[in-house]
Amino acid sequence: MKKSIARFTLRNGILTLALGLLTFLFTLLFSSVHVTRSYPYILAFLFLFSWAAFYITAKSMDKKITRFANTYMIINFLKLVIFSLFLLAYAYLNKADAASFIITFFIYYVFFTALEIMSLKQLSDAIRE
């Protein structure tokens, strides 16, 4: 279990750095496209939430499969609520940057979710063996 969490932490960090670098290069190459200046904060926010969600979900896999399913659904529901509130608060406070922020957040969210799902699948397969 600890090995899987360490592996996920490394992959999550690499994904965060890669997305940050790609976003920076994108802003340099396509200067006419407005990219939110808050993208490093989005990356840090998603890194932390993704890691916490994986950690809690991975720990629940040690128990019954029903506990894992319940934990996974509850965590994803809470993430959606928290993320929605985060986006609404930012959009309310920074109306000029809201569209760019939300689009950037959504693109990052897809990558972080894909990493989390692939890692949980690998962990599940390792536990079955």
C-alpha positions in Angstrom: 0.0 0.0 0.0 2.7 2.5 0.9 4.5 1.7 -2.3 1.4 2.5 -4.3 0.9 5.8 -2.5 4.5 6.7 -3.1 4.3 5.8 -6.8 1.1 7.9 -7.1 2.7 10.8 -5.3 5.6 10.7 -7.8 3.3 10.5 -10.8 1.1 13.2 -9.5 4.1 15.5 -9.0 5.4 14.7 -12.5 2.0 15.4 -14.0 1.8 18.7 -12.1 5.2 19.8 -13.3 4.5 18.7 -16.8 1.2 20.6 -17.0 2.8 23.7 -15.5 5.6 23.6 -18.1 3.2 23.0 -21.0 1.0 25.8 -19.8 4.0 28.1 -19.6 5.1 27.1 -23.1 1.6 27.6 -24.4 1.5 31.1 -23.0 4.8 31.9 -24.7 3.8 30.4 -28.1 0.3 31.7 -28.2 0.5 35.0 -26.5 -2.8 36.2 -28.1 -4.7 33.5 -26.1 -5.5 34.5 -22.6 -4.4 32.0 -20.0 -5.2 32.7 -16.4 -2.2 33.8 -14.3 -3.6 31.7 -11.5 -2.7 28.4 -13.2 0.1 27.5 -10.7 -2.5 27.8 -7.9 -4.9 25.6 -9.8 -2.2 23.0 -10.2 -1.3 23.1 -6.5 -5.0 22.8 -5.5 -5.6 19.9 -7.8 -2.3 18.2 -6.7 -3.4 18.3 -3.1 -6.9 17.2 -3.6 -5.9 14.4 -6.0 -3.4 13.1 -3.6 -5.8 13.2 -0.6 -8.5 11.5 -2.6 -6.2 8.7 -3.7 -4.7 8.2 -0.3 -8.2 7.9 1.4 -9.5 5.7 -1.4 -6.4 3.5 -1.4 -6.6 3.0 2.4 -10.3 2.0 2.0 -9.3 -0.8 -0.4 -7.7 -2.7 2.5 -11.2 -3.2 3.9 -14.3 -4.6 2.2 -15.1 -3.8 -1.4 -18.3 -2.1 -0.3 -16.3 0.2 1.9 -14.1 1.1 -1.1 -17.2 1.8 -3.3 -18.8 4.0 -0.7 -15.6 5.9 0.0 -14.9 6.4 -3.7 -18.4 7.8 -4.3 -18.4 10.0 -1.3 -15.0 11.5 -2.1 -16.0 12.2 -5.7 -19.2 13.8 -4.6 -17.3 16.0 -2.1 -14.7 16.9 -4.7 -17.3 18.0 -7.1 -19.0 20.2 -4.5 -15.8 21.7 -3.3 -14.5 22.3 -6.9 -17.8 23.9 -7.9 -17.7 26.2 -4.9 -14.1 27.1 -5.6 -14.9 27.9 -9.2 -18.0 29.9 -8.3 -16.1 31.9 -5.7 -13.2 32.7 -8.1 -15.7 33.6 -10.9 -17.5 36.0 -8.5 -14.3 37.6 -7.2 -12.5 37.8 -10.6 -15.1 38.3 -13.3 -12.6 39.3 -16.0 -10.5 36.1 -15.6 -13.4 33.7 -14.8 -13.8 32.0 -18.2 -10.0 31.5 -18.6 -9.7 30.1 -15.1 -12.6 27.7 -15.5 -11.4 26.4 -18.8 -7.9 25.9 -17.4 -9.3 24.2 -14.3 -11.4 21.8 -16.4 -8.5 20.8 -18.6 -6.3 20.1 -15.6 -9.1 18.3 -13.8 -9.4 15.8 -16.7 -5.7 15.0 -16.5 -5.7 14.6 -12.7 -8.8 12.4 -12.8 -7.4 10.2 -15.5 -4.2 9.7 -13.4 -6.2 8.9 -10.3 -8.4 6.4 -12.1 -5.5 4.6 -13.7 -3.6 4.5 -10.4 -6.7 3.1 -8.6 -7.1 0.4 -11.3 -3.4 -0.6 -10.9 -3.8 -0.8 -7.1 -7.0 -2.8 -7.5 -5.2 -5.3 -9.8 -2.3 -5.6 -7.5 -4.5 -6.3 -4.5 -6.4 -9.1 -6.4 -3.2 -10.9 -7.3 
